[in-house]
């Protein structure tokens, strides 16, 4: 597609688009077209039929392209984008050591830029909707709303309603929740939601109040549930029930609840999800990077549990996320049971689009190419080497698709991205601005990391290997090698204790570096970042 095509796609009037194929719920349909008008799909059907119905519209043919629904990210933290790489190699419950301190260091400008940066990455990866679980930054939530709106992405925007801290006024929390739900009633892109960090972060009264408010507003309550073993054990010790069981015991489960992660599910809890209609965000990359387990998504699908697929802010590429969803099931469950399909490609495409929209409360608005639905869609180049020789396109999109194949991203009928760059604002300038603000924010935040940076770990490993190699050479050296020939050149041979002492010091230093419990503020994206203290 050329510049002329881009200009045609940017027009606000009705568009009759004729791609090579359209991805519908029933499958890939060739010789199909769509009419986009006023932000929605006005018509979807066979090309000849639509050309007869709309003779006044000049068809825009899109050779070599698939028109498919945009991806729906069912779990994100937009204001955590400055520290995405800080999660690498970290043990579970990283939110206590990294995310809470980092978001606490954000001011209004840095929170806006962080959220818009995350939105840009999501758009580049084919996401047309993101679900933000609420920011902990000390800024008005509307800052995040403005960032998403300015970027041009649809956003389910959470407001955190935790109230178990000693200085929290529960009545004020509920009042803020009511105002938040009312603030975006007519907004075309922002859909309000309530959020509770984890079940233990809210009193029973506030849990019930948020459920009531969200149900009345047709919104969802987002909550991290059964994500980490430590949280499951705390709940067992405190209540005698696992977190999801505890929510069921106080009637907090239901279609209004979006339970994030749910990686540690007992069989009874799967039944609870299915029986109550509770939705889940399955976050496979988060499980691999910083979790304790992988949610049993193939089991959830078989039991009819509603679920979407979320990035948790890890990596904003919809195709790679869909692949991770299938790949994690294959490794965690399929290999041990001989399940070589693990849902097949269509399962993960469906839950990354329509299923995700349903899980986050937007099932009647987005996620599907159909008349009356929001025109949130992608134009995917299927003439690339990865996709041109197609035998089973849904599978190929899951296993061979990537963001490089996305030519255009539309949200609410408007062209938002063209070949990876925004069409009406400066993406590269935002990235430069974010890089400067991120260095400052990370330097201010009292972060705690369990592991050093990759470069530090590598250098430590190299030193340890060198020490072991020298020790091995010394232990295997023949005892009758004349010392006289080398003593004058090697001072350590003139003093046999010298080498041993040197190697002991090197070994001790390497061991201390390797076993350091944590190093704070050490993660940087480049070597030009300012030095940071390692003490809290």
N, C-alpha and C positions, 0 to 999 in steps of 0.2 A: 504494500500500500504506500502511495506517495503523498507528497504535500497537498495535492489537490484533494485527495481522499480525507486527509485530516481536516481541511477547511470545511468540507461537506459535513463531516461528523460533528463539527463544532457548532453548526447552525442550531438555533433554538426551535425551529419549526418542526413539524412532523417529518419523520424519516422512515422510508421504506428500505430496510436493510436485507440484502440477499447474500448471505454467506454460503460457503460450500455445504455446511450442515449446522443444525441447531441441536443442542443437548437438552432434551425434554425429559420429564420423569420416566416416560416409557422407553427412553433410549435415544440414540443418535439418529436424527431424522435428516436425510438429505432432501434436496429440492424443497426446503422450507424457508420461510421468510418471516420477518417481524415488522410491525409498525410501532414506532416509539413516538409518543406524543404527551406533552405536559408531564414529563417525569415518569410515565408508566408505559407498559406495553398495552397498546390499544388493540392490537390483533396479533395472533400467532397462527400460522397455518401454511398450507401448500403455496409455493411461490406463484403458480398460475392463478390460484384463487385470489390471493391478495392483490396481484396486479390488476385483476378485473375489478376488485372492490375499490381500489384506490387509483383510478386512472389519472388523477390530478397530481400524484406524487411521482417524482422522477426516481426510479429505483437506483440504489447505490449498491453495486455489486462488490463483494468482498472475496475475491478468489483466494483460495488457499487458506481460508480461515474458518474456524469453528466459533459459533456464538454460544456461550455457556453461562450459567449463573455465576455471579461473583462468589467468592468464598466468604463464609461467616466465621469469624474468630470468636468462639464462645467463651474465651477467658483471656483477659489481657490486663496489664497494669501499665497504662500509657506513660505515667510519670516516672517509671523506672528505667526508661531507655538509656539514661546516662550510665547506668551500671550493668548493662546486659552481660558484658564479659566478666563481671566480678563473680558470677555464679559458677564459673568453670572450676571443676575439681572440688567443689564444696560439699560437705555433708548436709543432711536434711535440716529443716527449720532455719533455712538461710534468712528468712524474713527478719528474725530477731537480730542477726548480726550485720546484715547488709541493707535490706530494703527499708526498714524503719529508720535507721540512721540516715540513709541517703535521701529519702524523701523529706526527712526533717530538715535537711540542709538546703532545700529548694526555696527560693523566693518566688514571687509572682512571675517574673520574667523567665527564670529558668524552668519553672513548672510548665509554663506555656510552650516554651521551645522544646522541652523534653517530650511533651505530649504530641506536639505537631511532628516532631522527628519520628516518633513511633507510628503515627498515622501515615507518614510518607512511606516508611518501610513497608507497612501493611498494604498500602495501595500498590506499591511496586511488586508485591508478591501476590497480587490478585484478590486481596480481601476488599470487599465493598462494605462490610460491616465489622466493627470491632465491639467487644463487650468489655467495658472497663469496670473492674471490680472495686473502684473507689480509690482515691488518692489519700495518702497520709500526710501529704505536704500541707503546711499551715497556710493554705490559700483557699479562696472560694472555689467550689466545684465548677462554677461557671467558667473559670480559667481553662479547665480541660475541655469544656463544651465549646468554647471559642476556638481552641486549637483544632479540634476535630472538624468543626464547621468550616473553618478557614482552609483546612487541608482538603475538604470535600469528601469526607468519609462518613458513612452512617455509624452512629455510636449509641450503644446502650450504656448509659452513664450511671454508674453506681455512686451512692452516697453512703459512707460508712456510718453505721449506727451503733457502734460498740458503746457499752455504758457500765462496765464493771470496774473501771479505774476509780480510785478513791475520790477524786475531785470531779467526777462526771455527774451532771444534772440530767437524769433520765427524762424528765419532762421536756427539757430543752432539746434533747436528742430527737424526741418524737415530733416536736414542733418544727425542727429543721427538716425532718423527713417529709412532713406534710407540705411544706413550702417547696421542697425539691420536686416532689411529684407533680405539683401544680405549675411549675415554672416553664415547662417545655411542652405544654399541651398542643400547641399549634406549630411546633418546630418541625420542619420537614426532615431533618437529619438526626436530631437528638431525641432519644427515647429514655426517660428517667427510670431509674431502678434504685432499689435499696440494697445495702450490703452489710453483712456482719462478718468480720474477719474469720473467726472460727466460733463454733458453738459456745465455747466457754468464755467468749469475750462479751456476751450480752446476758442480761438477766432474763428470766423466763417471761417477765412482764413485757420487756422490750421485744423479745422474740415474737410474742403473740401480737404486739402492737404493729410491728413491721409487717408481719404476715397479713394482718387485717388491712392495713393501708395499701399494701401492694395489690392484694386481691381486689379491693374496691377500685383501684386505679388501672387494673389490667396490666400491672407491671410484675417484674420478678424480683425475688430476694436472692442475692448472690451470697454464697458462703463456702469457704474451704472446709471440706468434710472428709474425715478418714484419709487424710493425705499422708501424715507422718506417724510412725509407730509411737513416738513419744506422746503425741496428742491422744492417740487411742488408749494408751496405758494410763494417762492422766484421767481420762474419762472413766475408765474402769475402776480406778482407785477411788474416785470422787463419787460416782453415781452407781457403780456396779453394772454399767451399760456402756457399750461402745458409742462413739459420738452420733452415728446415724440412728442407732437404736434409741438413744436418749432423745433425739429430735422426734422420733416416732412416738415416744411415750408421752410427750407434751403436745401432741397433735400439730407439730410444726412442719411435717412433710406434706407434699401435695404439688399440684401443677404449678403453683406460684414459686416453688423453690428451684433454684439452679445450683446444684451441689458440685463444686469444683474439685476435680482430681478423683476422689473416691477410689484410691488405688488399693486400699486395704479393706476389702469387702468379704464378710462371712456370707455363706449361702443364704442365711435368713435375711441379711441386709439387701441382697439382690431382690428377694421377694418383696421386701418393704418398698423398694424403689418401684418395682413393677406394679404392685397393688395400689400405691398411692398416686401414681402418675408423676412422681418427682423426676425432674430432668437432671442430667449430668453433663458436665464438661469433661471429656476425655482428653488429657493433655500428655501425649506420648513423649514429646521431646523433653518436657519438664521432668518426667519420670526418669529419663536417661541421664539428664544433666544434674539433677539435684533431689531426686526422690528416693523412696524406699521400695517402691514396687510399681507394676504396670496394671492399670485398671483392666478388668476382664471384659473388654469391649465386645468381643464376639459373643460372649455369654449374655451381655446386656442386650445386644441386638436380637439374639434368639429369644430372650424373655420379653421382648417388646418394650424395654426401657427406653425412654426418650433420651437421646444424647446428641450433643454436638462435639466438635473437635476444637480444642483451644491451643494457642501457642504459649500462653502464660508469659508472653513477652520474650520468649527465647529466640525465635527466628521467624521473620515475617515473610515466609514463602509458602503460599497455599498448597502448591503441588508437593513440595517437600514435606509439609505437614501431613498431607494425606498419605504419602508414602510411609512416613514414620508411624502413622496410625496402623497401617497394615503390617509393616515390618516388625513393630513391637509385639503385635499379637502373634506373629509367626514365631518369633524367638521365645517369647514368654510362655506360649501355650501350644502353638501349632506343632512345633518340633517334637514335643513330648507325647502328643496325641496322634501324630501322623496326619494332621490337617494341613494339606499343602495349599489350600485356597484361602483360609482365614477370612471368609466373607466375600472374597473376590473384589475386583476393582470397584464395582458399582456401589457396594456397601459404604466404602470410605468416601467416594464422591458424594453420595447422598447425604451422609452425616456431616460432611464438610460444607454443604450448601443448604438444602431444604431442611435436613434434620437439625442443623445448627440454628437456623432461623426459628424453628419451632421451639427449640430448647431455651432460647433467649427471649421468647415472647413475641417474636415477629413473624410467626408462621403464616399469617394472613397478609403479609406485606412484602416480603422479599424471600430470596432463596430459590425461586423457581421461575422459569421462562413460561409465563402464561398471561393471558389477557387479564388486565386489572391489577397485576402485580407491579411493584416498583421496578423500573428499568435499571436494575443493578446487574451489570453483566460484563463479560470479558470477550474480547476478540483474540483468539489464540491461533497463532501461526502453526498450522498442521502440515506445512510443506517442508519442515526441517528434517534433517536426517533421522532424528529421534522418533518422529511421528508420521513421516510420509508413507512408510510401508506399513499401513495399518491393517491389522486383522481383528483387533478387539480394542477399540479406542478407549473405553472406560479404564481397562487395565493399563493401557499404555499411558494415559494421562496420569495415573497414580504412580506408576513405576518409572516413567521416562519423561514426564513433564517437569518443567521448571519455569521460573519467572522470566527467563530470557525469551520464552516463546510467546509472552503476552504482548501483543501490539498495542492494545487500547483497553482502558478501564473506564467504565461508565458507572456513575452513581446518580440515582434519581434522574436518569435520562440525559445527564450531562457528561461530556467527555472530560474526565479528570486527569488522566495520564495518557501520554502518547510515547510509546517505546521507553518507558521507565522514568519519564520526567513530567512534572506537572505542566498543564497547559496554560494556567492563568496565574502562576506565582513562581518565584525563583527557588527551586529545590536546592541547587548547589549552594546558594547563599545561606539557606537555613542550615545545611550541614556544617558549613564553616562556623556559623554562629553557635551551633550546638557544641562543636568541638571545644571552643573557648570556654563556654559556660560550664561544660561538663568537668573540665580540669579543675576549675575553681570549686564546684560543688563537691566533687569527690575529695578534694583536699580539706574541705571544711568538715566533712562528715566523719564521725567517730566509728569508722568501719572496723569489723573484726573478721579476718579471714583465717581459715584453718590451714591453708596451704600457701606457699610462696607462688610467685609468678612462674610461668612455664620456663622462662629463660633462667631464672634463679635455680629452679629444680634441675634443669639440664646441666648447669655448671657444677652443681653439687654432685650429680651423678658422674660427670666426667672426672672430677677430682677423686671420688671414691674408687672409680675404676683404675685410675692411675696408681693410687696407693696399693690396691690389691695386686696390680700387675707387678709393681716393684717388689712387693713382698713375695710373690710367687717366684720371681726370678732369683731372689736371694736364697729361697728355700731349695731351689733346684740346681744351684750352682755347684759344680764339682768341688770337693774340699781340697784338691791338690793343685788348684790354680795358683801359680806363684803370686803372692801378694807384693813381692819386691818390685815387679814390673809396673804396678799401677799406684803404689802408695804415694809416690811423689806427685802424681797427677790428681789423685782423689783424696782430698783432706779427710773425708769421712772414713777412709780405710786406715789413715794414720791414727784415727781415734774411733775405734769400732763402735763406741756408744753413740757417736754423733748421728749416724744414719738412723739407728733405731729410735733415738729421741725425736728426730725430725719427722719420721713416719708416724710416730705416736701422736705428735702434735697435729699432723695433717689428718689422721684418722679421727681424732677427737673433734677437730674443727668441722669436718664433714658430717660427723654424727650429730653434733649440736645443731648444725644448720638444718639437717634433715628432720630432726625431732623437735624443732621449735614448734610449740603448740599453735601459734598463730602469728601472722604478720599483718599489721593493720595498714590500710591505705597504701598497699603496695601494688595494686592492679592498675596499670596504665595502658593506654592504647599505643603510646609511642615513648621514645626515650627522652623526649623534650619536656615531658610533664614535670612540674616542680617536685622537689623532694618532699616526702611525707613522713610524719612521725609514725613509729610503729607502736607507740604506747597510747592507751586510751586515757 
